[in-house]
Each structure stands twice: as structure tokens, then as C-alpha cells.
């Protein structure tokens, strides 16, 4: 299992990810680790691995399917299942199996459940490219999404703010 940023970068490059995607993953990892610093009850190694690889599916597609594609890629590589679940459940504040089905994704539950899954999803929501953004900007950018999805993103952020 990789334990350094260079190893994660190598996995991302091997999956076909661009430099921009890799830089985005670095920023998301930085944000995620800020949440972990104050909350001593998270698996920091798992959090770092999941955050570093959360967009590994973007080497295959930049569509919404990238999360499920990335999780499957992680499983094929033999990475631990908790890492694959972080990758699978990082989109927005997650998607229910019904929402996945309506979006023509595999009909599986992709709602973040573990603390590490929630932190990575929230950190990804607070990064656009390499730039950190506010929750206000994220919600404004989420206006085209259904109200329940916007609320889920906001509630995830509120839950994670307890760690800062």
C-alpha cells in the first residue's frame, strides 16, 4: 500500500489522471487533513489515502461516473475496501442508490457513512481545481441540483465543521 504522496501520484498517473487532477487531489488531501488534525478519532492514514486517490476515476472519465469507475479501479489494484468506498462515495454529499439509478449509474448506495468518507466528500466540496472555496460558493455552484442534494451538501459541511 502506498504511503507517500509520490506513490499516490504514481497511481493517479498510471490511471491516466492529468496533472490538474493530481494537483486537485493534493489540495483536497490538505483540506481533509486539516479536519483530521483537530478530531483525533479518525484513521489518518486511511483519510490521506482516500483523499489522495478520490478522483482516480477521472483518468477514465470526467463524468459523474468517475467515482464508481475510480472505486472499481482501486478494487482491481487490490487497494483496501475502505479506500475504494471513499472514492465511490465522495461525489457531492453522496448519492442514494435511487439517485444513481436515475443518473444511469450503477444503482448502489454512494452516501458517505464513515467519518473518513464524510471528510473527503466535504473537503472535495470545498475545493475547485486547486483553489479552496467557501461553502457559500459551493452551494451557489450547486443551484442546478435538486434542493435535497444541496441540503445534503450543506448538512455534511455543518457536521464536518465540528472538527475545526
Buried (B, 14 or more C-beta within 10 A) or exposed (E): EBEEBEEBBEBBBEBBBEEEBBEBBBBBBBBBBBBBEEBEEBBBEBBBBBBBBBBBBBBBBEEBBBBBBBBBBBBEBEBBEBBBBBBBBBBBBBBBBEBBEEBEBBBBBBBBEBBBBBBBBBBBBBBBEEEBBEBEBBBEEBEEBEEEBBBBBBEBBEBBEEBE
